Amino acid sequence: MIGPGTDARVLIATRPVDFRKGPDSLAALIKAELGADPFTGVVYVFRAKRADRIKLVWWDGTGLCLMAKRLEQGGFRWPRIQDGMMRLTAAQLGALLEGLDWRRVHGTRRPLAPRIAA
């Protein structure tokens, strides 16, 4: 998949946005309404009023990138609509983009070091 790397920080805007906006308008929205810098490499995820459309905006070091996806059937699993942002892991973002329930994806567990028998 062409898109942000697996180590990217991901922030989701929980309120729907006007999907006629392009990357520059979404970057201005990030700066004005969320108080964040859109040029830090963080992936910002936006949704339309209908839950079947999603847009990602991020800075890749050379330019502002925009990715849009529309599901043919069903909709994206989305957090409750409220003000603010929500953080996801890269694995949760992958599940979200596939139309899966991202809430079921958990981070990896740290392996336990073996104990020496006494």
DSSP file (Angstrom, degrees, kcal/mol; ACC not computed):
  #  RESIDUE AA STRUCTURE BP1 BP2  ACC     N-H-->O    O-->H-N    N-H-->O    O-->H-N    TCO  KAPPA ALPHA  PHI   PSI    X-CA   Y-CA   Z-CA
    1    1 A M              0   0    0      0, 0.0     2,-0.5     0, 0.0     0, 0.0   0.000 360.0 360.0 360.0 134.6    0.0    0.0    0.0
    2    2 A I        +     0   0    0      3,-0.0     3,-0.0     0, 0.0     0, 0.0  -0.775 360.0  80.5 -84.0 126.3    1.2    3.5   -0.8
    3    3 A G  S    S-     0   0    0     -2,-0.5    63,-0.0    64,-0.0     0, 0.0  -0.984  80.2 -15.9 167.4-163.4    0.8    5.6    2.2
    4    4 A P  S    S-     0   0    0      0, 0.0    56,-0.0     0, 0.0    54,-0.0  -0.257  72.4-100.1 -66.4 154.6    2.2    6.5    5.6
    5    5 A G    >   -     0   0    0      1,-0.1     3,-1.2     2,-0.0    -3,-0.0  -0.130  28.9-107.0 -71.0 169.9    4.8    4.3    7.2
    6    6 A T  T 3  S+     0   0    0      1,-0.3    84,-0.3    85,-0.0    85,-0.1   0.629 117.7  55.2 -74.5 -13.4    4.2    1.8    9.9
    7    7 A D  T 3  S+     0   0    0     83,-0.1    -1,-0.3    82,-0.1     2,-0.1   0.268  81.8 125.9-100.8  11.8    5.9    3.9   12.5
    8    8 A A    <   -     0   0    0     -3,-1.2     2,-0.4     1,-0.1    34,-0.1  -0.395  62.8-122.7 -73.5 143.9    3.7    7.0   11.8
    9    9 A R        -     0   0    0     32,-0.2    34,-3.0    -2,-0.1     2,-0.4  -0.707  30.9-154.5 -79.8 138.6    1.8    8.7   14.6
   10   10 A V  E     -aB  43  88A   0     78,-0.9    78,-2.1    -2,-0.4     2,-0.4  -0.972  15.4-178.1-124.9 126.1   -1.9    8.8   13.8
   11   11 A L  E     -aB  44  87A   0     32,-3.1    34,-2.5    -2,-0.4     2,-0.5  -0.986  12.5-152.8-123.1 134.5   -4.5   11.3   15.0
   12   12 A I  E     -aB  45  86A   0     74,-3.4    74,-1.7    -2,-0.4     2,-0.6  -0.906  11.1-140.5-109.2 129.9   -8.1   11.1   14.1
   13   13 A A  E     - B   0  85A   0     32,-2.8    34,-0.3    -2,-0.5    72,-0.2  -0.802  15.5-157.0 -82.4 120.0  -10.4   14.2   14.0
   14   14 A T        +     0   0    0     70,-1.8    -1,-0.1    -2,-0.6    71,-0.1   0.669  68.3  76.4 -80.3 -15.9  -13.6   12.8   15.5
   15   15 A R  S    S-     0   0    0     69,-0.4    32,-0.4    66,-0.2    -2,-0.1  -0.762  89.7-108.5 -94.0 141.4  -16.0   15.3   13.9
   16   16 A P        -     0   0    0      0, 0.0     2,-0.3     0, 0.0    32,-0.2  -0.301  34.7-154.3 -63.6 150.6  -16.9   15.0   10.2
   17   17 A V        -     0   0    0     30,-2.5     2,-0.5    -4,-0.1    32,-0.3  -0.811  31.0 -86.0-121.9 164.8  -15.4   17.5    7.7
   18   18 A D    >   -     0   0    0     -2,-0.3     3,-1.6     1,-0.1    30,-0.1  -0.602  36.2-150.5 -69.0 117.4  -16.5   18.9    4.4
   19   19 A F  T 3  S+     0   0    0     -2,-0.5    -1,-0.1     1,-0.3    29,-0.1   0.397  86.6  77.4 -80.3   5.7  -15.1   16.4    1.9
   20   20 A R  T 3  S+     0   0    0      2,-0.0    -1,-0.3     0, 0.0     2,-0.1   0.586  74.4 107.0 -81.1 -10.9  -14.7   18.9   -0.8
   21   21 A K    <   -     0   0    0     -3,-1.6    -4,-0.0     1,-0.1     0, 0.0  -0.418  58.7-152.6 -70.8 141.0  -11.6   20.1    1.0
   22   22 A G     >  -     0   0    0     -2,-0.1     4,-2.3    44,-0.0     5,-0.2  -0.270  39.6 -78.3 -98.6-169.9   -8.2   19.3   -0.4
   23   23 A P  H  > S+     0   0    0      0, 0.0     4,-2.2     0, 0.0     5,-0.2   0.876 128.6  49.4 -63.4 -38.4   -4.8   18.8    1.3
   24   24 A D  H  > S+     0   0    0      2,-0.2     4,-2.1     1,-0.2     5,-0.1   0.910 112.6  47.0 -68.3 -40.6   -4.2   22.6    1.7
   25   25 A S  H  > S+     0   0    0      2,-0.2     4,-1.9     1,-0.2    -1,-0.2   0.884 113.1  48.9 -67.1 -38.5   -7.6   23.2    3.2
   26   26 A L  H  X S+     0   0    0     -4,-2.3     4,-2.3     2,-0.2    -2,-0.2   0.874 109.7  52.1 -69.1 -36.0   -7.3   20.3    5.6
   27   27 A A  H  X S+     0   0    0     -4,-2.2     4,-2.1     2,-0.2    -2,-0.2   0.901 109.6  49.4 -64.3 -40.4   -3.8   21.4    6.7
   28   28 A A  H  X S+     0   0    0     -4,-2.1     4,-2.9     1,-0.2     5,-0.3   0.883 110.2  51.4 -64.5 -37.4   -5.3   24.9    7.4
   29   29 A L  H  X>S+     0   0    0     -4,-1.9     4,-2.2     2,-0.2     5,-1.0   0.894 108.0  52.2 -64.4 -41.4   -8.1   23.2    9.4
   30   30 A I  H  X5S+     0   0    0     -4,-2.3     6,-1.9     1,-0.2     4,-0.7   0.921 115.4  41.2 -60.1 -44.7   -5.5   21.2   11.4
   31   31 A K  H  <5S+     0   0    0     -4,-2.1     4,-0.5     4,-0.2    -2,-0.2   0.927 122.2  37.9 -71.0 -46.1   -3.6   24.4   12.2
   32   32 A A  H  <5S+     0   0    0     -4,-2.9    -3,-0.2    -5,-0.2    -2,-0.2   0.943 128.8  24.7 -75.6 -49.7   -6.6   26.6   13.0
   33   33 A E  H  <5S+     0   0    0     -4,-2.2    -3,-0.2    -5,-0.3    -2,-0.1   0.805 131.4  35.1 -91.6 -30.4   -9.1   24.3   14.7
   34   34 A L  S  <<S-     0   0    0     -5,-1.0    -3,-0.2    -4,-0.7    -2,-0.1   0.608  93.1-134.3-100.4 -13.2   -6.9   21.7   16.2
   35   35 A G        +     0   0    0     -4,-0.5     2,-0.2    -5,-0.4    -4,-0.2   0.773  61.9 127.2  67.8  26.2   -3.9   23.9   17.1
   36   36 A A        -     0   0    0     -6,-1.9    -1,-0.2     2,-0.0    -2,-0.1  -0.720  65.7-112.6-113.6 163.8   -1.5   21.4   15.6
   37   37 A D    >   -     0   0    0     -2,-0.2     3,-0.7     1,-0.1     5,-0.3  -0.863  19.1-161.8 -96.6 115.1    1.3   21.6   13.0
   38   38 A P  T 3  S+     0   0    0      0, 0.0     3,-0.4     0, 0.0    21,-0.2   0.544  82.7  68.0 -73.8  -4.5    0.4   19.6    9.9
   39   39 A F  T 3  S+     0   0    0      1,-0.2    19,-0.0    19,-0.1   -12,-0.0  -0.101  73.2  87.8-108.4  35.5    4.0   19.6    8.7
   40   40 A T  S <  S-     0   0    0     -3,-0.7    -1,-0.2     2,-0.2     3,-0.1   0.439 104.2-102.0-109.8  -2.7    5.5   17.3   11.4
   41   41 A G  S    S+     0   0    0     -3,-0.4   -32,-0.2     1,-0.4     2,-0.2   0.384  75.1 139.6  95.5  -3.6    4.8   13.9    9.8
   42   42 A V        -     0   0    0     -5,-0.3     2,-0.6   -34,-0.1    -1,-0.4  -0.535  53.4-126.8 -72.3 139.4    1.8   13.1   11.9
   43   43 A V  E     -a   10   0A   0    -34,-3.0   -32,-3.1    -2,-0.2     2,-0.5  -0.798  22.0-159.7 -90.4 122.1   -1.0   11.4    9.9
   44   44 A Y  E     -aC  11  57A   0     13,-2.9    13,-2.4    -2,-0.6     2,-0.4  -0.897   4.7-157.2-104.9 129.6   -4.3   13.2   10.4
   45   45 A V  E     -aC  12  56A   0    -34,-2.5   -32,-2.8    -2,-0.5     2,-0.3  -0.900  11.0-176.7-112.4 132.8   -7.5   11.2    9.6
   46   46 A F  E     - C   0  55A   0      9,-3.2     9,-2.5    -2,-0.4     2,-0.3  -0.914   8.2-154.3-126.6 152.6  -10.8   12.8    8.6
   47   47 A R  E     - C   0  54A   0    -32,-0.4   -30,-2.5    -2,-0.3     7,-0.2  -0.873  13.0-127.8-123.3 158.8  -14.2   11.4    7.9
   48   48 A A        -     0   0    0      5,-1.3   -30,-0.1     2,-0.5     5,-0.1  -0.414  39.6 -97.8 -90.1 174.4  -17.2   12.5    5.9
   49   49 A K  S    S+     0   0    0    -32,-0.3     2,-0.4    -2,-0.1    -1,-0.1   0.916 116.7  64.5 -61.3 -41.5  -20.7   12.7    7.3
   50   50 A R  S >  S-     0   0    0      1,-0.1     3,-1.1     2,-0.0    -2,-0.5  -0.700  90.8-134.8 -80.1 136.0  -21.4    9.3    5.7
   51   51 A A  T 3  S+     0   0    0     -2,-0.4    25,-3.3     1,-0.2    -1,-0.1   0.334  91.4  80.2 -77.4   9.6  -19.1    6.8    7.4
   52   52 A D  T 3  S+     0   0    0     23,-0.3    19,-2.5    18,-0.1     2,-0.4   0.401  84.2  67.7 -96.4   4.0  -18.1    5.2    4.1
   53   53 A R  E <   + D   0  70A   0     -3,-1.1    -5,-1.3    17,-0.2     2,-0.3  -0.959  55.2 174.2-128.5 143.5  -15.4    7.9    3.2
   54   54 A I  E     -CD  47  69A   0     15,-2.3    15,-2.5    -2,-0.4     2,-0.4  -0.995  11.2-162.0-146.1 146.2  -12.1    8.8    4.8
   55   55 A K  E     -CD  46  68A   0     -9,-2.5    -9,-3.2    -2,-0.3     2,-0.4  -0.995   3.7-161.5-131.4 139.9   -9.2   11.1    4.1
   56   56 A L  E     -CD  45  67A   0     11,-3.0    11,-2.5    -2,-0.4     2,-0.4  -0.960   6.1-172.1-118.1 137.4   -5.7   11.1    5.4
   57   57 A V  E     +CD  44  66A   0    -13,-2.4   -13,-2.9    -2,-0.4     2,-0.3  -0.998  16.8 150.7-129.1 132.0   -3.3   14.0    5.3
   58   58 A W  E     - D   0  65A   0      7,-1.6     7,-3.6    -2,-0.4     2,-0.5  -0.989  42.7-119.0-155.9 158.5    0.4   13.9    6.2
   59   59 A W  E     - D   0  64A   0    -17,-0.4     5,-0.2    -2,-0.3    -2,-0.0  -0.888  19.7-171.1 -98.7 123.5    3.7   15.6    5.4
   60   60 A D        -     0   0    0      3,-2.1     4,-0.1    -2,-0.5    -1,-0.1   0.324  55.3 -94.8 -99.3   8.2    6.2   13.1    4.0
   61   61 A G  S    S+     0   0    0      2,-0.3     3,-0.1     1,-0.0    -2,-0.1   0.105 120.8  50.3 102.0 -21.6    9.2   15.4    4.2
   62   62 A T  S    S-     0   0    0      1,-0.4     2,-0.3     0, 0.0    -3,-0.0   0.560 119.9 -18.3-120.2 -18.1    8.9   16.6    0.5
   63   63 A G  S    S-     0   0    0     -5,-0.0    -3,-2.1     2,-0.0     2,-0.5  -0.984  74.0 -76.3-176.0 170.1    5.3   17.6    0.3
   64   64 A L  E     -D   59   0A   0     -2,-0.3     2,-0.3    -5,-0.2    -5,-0.2  -0.721  46.9-153.9 -84.5 126.3    1.8   17.3    1.7
   65   65 A C  E     -D   58   0A   0     -7,-3.6    -7,-1.6    -2,-0.5     2,-0.4  -0.791   9.2-166.0-105.9 144.7    0.1   14.0    0.9
   66   66 A L  E     -D   57   0A   0     -2,-0.3     2,-0.4    -9,-0.2    -9,-0.2  -0.997   5.0-177.5-130.2 128.4   -3.6   13.3    0.6
   67   67 A M  E     -D   56   0A   0    -11,-2.5   -11,-3.0    -2,-0.4     2,-0.4  -0.993   5.0-173.5-124.2 132.5   -5.1    9.8    0.6
   68   68 A A  E     -D   55   0A   0     -2,-0.4     2,-0.4   -13,-0.2   -13,-0.2  -0.962   2.2-177.2-125.2 143.8   -8.8    9.2    0.1
   69   69 A K  E     -D   54   0A   0    -15,-2.5   -15,-2.3    -2,-0.4     2,-0.4  -0.999   8.6-169.4-141.8 139.6  -10.8    6.0    0.4
   70   70 A R  E     -D   53   0A   0     -2,-0.4     2,-0.3   -17,-0.2   -17,-0.2  -0.996  21.0-135.8-127.3 125.5  -14.4    5.2   -0.2
   71   71 A L        -     0   0    0    -19,-2.5     3,-0.1    -2,-0.4     5,-0.1  -0.611   2.6-149.9 -79.5 138.3  -15.8    1.8    0.8
   72   72 A E  S    S+     0   0    0     -2,-0.3     2,-0.4     1,-0.2    -1,-0.1   0.844  84.4  23.4 -75.1 -34.8  -18.1    0.1   -1.7
   73   73 A Q  S    S-     0   0    0    -21,-0.0    -1,-0.2    -3,-0.0     2,-0.0  -0.988 117.4  -5.0-133.4 143.0  -20.1   -1.7    1.0
   74   74 A G  S    S-     0   0    0     -2,-0.4     2,-0.3    -3,-0.1    -3,-0.1  -0.291  79.1 -91.7  76.6-162.2  -20.5   -0.9    4.7
   75   75 A G        -     0   0    0     24,-0.2   -23,-0.3    -5,-0.1     2,-0.2  -0.950  33.7 -86.8-148.0 165.2  -18.8    1.8    6.5
   76   76 A F        -     0   0    0    -25,-3.3     2,-0.5    -2,-0.3    25,-0.1  -0.496  44.0-114.3 -72.2 143.7  -15.7    2.6    8.5
   77   77 A R        -     0   0    0     23,-0.5    25,-0.2    19,-0.2    22,-0.1  -0.710  46.6-176.5 -77.4 126.1  -15.9    1.9   12.3
   78   78 A W        -     0   0    0     -2,-0.5     3,-0.1    23,-0.0   -64,-0.0  -0.947  26.7-110.9-131.4 145.2  -15.6    5.3   13.8
   79   79 A P        -     0   0    0      0, 0.0     3,-0.1     0, 0.0     7,-0.0  -0.258  57.5 -73.0 -66.1 162.9  -15.4    6.7   17.4
   80   80 A R        -     0   0    0      1,-0.1     2,-0.4   -65,-0.0   -66,-0.0  -0.229  57.9-100.6 -54.4 143.9  -18.4    8.7   18.7
   81   81 A I        +     0   0    0     -3,-0.1     2,-0.3   -66,-0.0   -66,-0.2  -0.574  67.8 129.8 -73.4 122.7  -18.7   12.1   17.2
   82   82 A Q        -     0   0    0     -2,-0.4     2,-0.1     2,-0.1   -68,-0.1  -0.935  60.6 -75.4-158.8 172.0  -17.3   14.7   19.7
   83   83 A D  S    S+     0   0    0     -2,-0.3     2,-0.2   -69,-0.1   -70,-0.0  -0.476  86.7  27.8 -75.7 149.3  -14.8   17.6   19.6
   84   84 A G  S    S-     0   0    0     -2,-0.1   -70,-1.8     2,-0.0   -69,-0.4  -0.543  83.1 -61.0 108.8-167.7  -11.1   16.9   19.5
   85   85 A M  E     -B   13   0A   0    -72,-0.2     2,-0.3    -2,-0.2   -72,-0.2  -0.792  30.3-155.3-122.2 161.1   -8.6   14.3   18.3
   86   86 A M  E     -B   12   0A   0    -74,-1.7   -74,-3.4    -2,-0.3     2,-0.4  -0.996  17.0-130.2-138.0 140.9   -8.0   10.7   19.1
   87   87 A R  E     -B   11   0A   0     -2,-0.3     2,-0.3   -76,-0.2   -76,-0.2  -0.744  23.6-177.7 -96.9 139.4   -4.7    8.8   18.7
   88   88 A L  E     -B   10   0A   0    -78,-2.1   -78,-0.9    -2,-0.4     2,-0.1  -0.908  25.4-117.8-126.3 157.8   -4.4    5.4   17.0
   89   89 A T     >  -     0   0    0     -2,-0.3     4,-2.2    16,-0.1     5,-0.1  -0.463  34.4-106.9 -83.1 166.9   -1.5    3.0   16.4
   90   90 A A  H  > S+     0   0    0    -84,-0.3     4,-2.1     1,-0.2     5,-0.1   0.868 122.6  53.1 -62.7 -36.0   -0.3    2.3   12.9
   91   91 A A  H  > S+     0   0    0      2,-0.2     4,-2.0     1,-0.2    -1,-0.2   0.900 108.5  49.2 -66.2 -40.8   -1.9   -1.2   13.2
   92   92 A Q  H  > S+     0   0    0      2,-0.2     4,-2.6     1,-0.2    -2,-0.2   0.883 109.2  52.9 -65.6 -38.2   -5.2    0.3   14.2
   93   93 A L  H  X S+     0   0    0     -4,-2.2     4,-2.7     2,-0.2    -2,-0.2   0.914 107.3  52.0 -62.2 -42.2   -5.0    2.6   11.2
   94   94 A G  H  X S+     0   0    0     -4,-2.1     4,-1.2     1,-0.2    -2,-0.2   0.908 111.0  47.0 -59.2 -42.6   -4.4   -0.3    8.9
   95   95 A A  H  <>S+     0   0    0     -4,-2.0     5,-2.5     2,-0.2     4,-0.4   0.908 111.3  51.8 -65.5 -41.9   -7.5   -2.1   10.4
   96   96 A L  H ><5S+     0   0    0     -4,-2.6     3,-1.5     1,-0.2    -2,-0.2   0.922 108.4  50.9 -59.6 -45.5   -9.5    1.2   10.0
   97   97 A L  H 3<5S+     0   0    0     -4,-2.7    -1,-0.2     1,-0.3    -2,-0.2   0.774 107.5  53.8 -66.0 -26.0   -8.5    1.5    6.3
   98   98 A E  T 3<5S-     0   0    0     -4,-1.2    -1,-0.3    -3,-0.2    -2,-0.2   0.509 119.3-111.1 -83.6  -4.5   -9.5   -2.1    5.7
   99   99 A G  T < 5S+     0   0    0     -3,-1.5    -3,-0.2    -4,-0.4   -24,-0.2   0.605  74.8 134.4  84.9  11.6  -13.0   -1.4    7.1
  100  100 A L  S   <S-     0   0    0     -5,-2.5     2,-1.1    -6,-0.2   -23,-0.5  -0.384  72.0 -88.5 -88.4 169.8  -12.4   -3.6   10.1
  101  101 A D    >   -     0   0    0      1,-0.2     3,-1.7    -2,-0.1     4,-0.2  -0.699  38.5-167.6 -80.4 101.0  -13.1   -2.8   13.7
  102  102 A W  G >  S+     0   0    0     -2,-1.1     3,-1.4     1,-0.3    -1,-0.2   0.678  78.4  74.2 -65.2 -19.2   -9.9   -1.0   14.8
  103  103 A R  G 3  S+     0   0    0      1,-0.3    -1,-0.3    -3,-0.1    -2,-0.1   0.684  89.5  59.6 -70.4 -15.8  -10.9   -1.2   18.5
  104  104 A R  G <  S+     0   0    0     -3,-1.7     2,-0.5   -12,-0.1    -1,-0.3   0.501  85.2  92.8 -89.0  -4.1  -10.1   -4.9   18.4
  105  105 A V    <   -     0   0    0     -3,-1.4     2,-0.3    -4,-0.2   -16,-0.1  -0.804  58.5-173.5 -93.5 125.2   -6.4   -4.3   17.4
  106  106 A H        -     0   0    0     -2,-0.5     3,-0.1     1,-0.1    -2,-0.1  -0.800  27.6 -98.7-116.4 157.5   -4.1   -4.1   20.4
  107  107 A G        -     0   0    0     -2,-0.3    -1,-0.1     1,-0.1     2,-0.1  -0.222  51.8 -86.3 -66.6 163.0   -0.4   -3.2   20.7
  108  108 A T        -     0   0    0      1,-0.1     2,-0.3     3,-0.0    -1,-0.1  -0.408  42.4-122.4 -71.2 148.4    2.1   -6.0   20.9
  109  109 A R        -     0   0    0     -2,-0.1    -1,-0.1    -3,-0.1     3,-0.0  -0.671  25.4-110.1 -90.3 146.7    2.9   -7.3   24.3
  110  110 A R        -     0   0    0     -2,-0.3     2,-0.1     1,-0.1    -1,-0.1  -0.576  36.3-115.7 -73.9 134.0    6.4   -7.2   25.7
  111  111 A P        -     0   0    0      0, 0.0     2,-0.4     0, 0.0    -1,-0.1  -0.455  27.1-121.9 -69.8 143.8    7.9  -10.7   25.9
  112  112 A L        -     0   0    0     -2,-0.1     3,-0.1     1,-0.0    -3,-0.0  -0.688  23.5-118.8 -85.5 137.1    8.7  -11.8   29.4
  113  113 A A        -     0   0    0     -2,-0.4    -1,-0.0     1,-0.1     2,-0.0  -0.534  36.5-106.1 -72.0 138.1   12.3  -12.8   30.1
  114  114 A P        -     0   0    0      0, 0.0     2,-0.3     0, 0.0    -1,-0.1  -0.367  31.7-127.5 -66.3 145.1   12.7  -16.4   31.1
  115  115 A R        -     0   0    0     -3,-0.1     2,-0.5    -2,-0.0    -3,-0.0  -0.718  18.6-119.6 -92.3 142.8   13.4  -17.0   34.8
  116  116 A I        -     0   0    0     -2,-0.3     2,-0.2     1,-0.1    -1,-0.0  -0.680  30.1-119.8 -82.6 129.8   16.3  -19.2   35.9
  117  117 A A              0   0    0     -2,-0.5    -1,-0.1     1,-0.1     0, 0.0  -0.462 360.0 360.0 -69.3 139.0   15.2  -22.2   37.8
  118  118 A A              0   0    0     -2,-0.2    -1,-0.1     0, 0.0    -2,-0.0   0.432 360.0 360.0 -97.0 360.0   16.7  -22.3   41.3
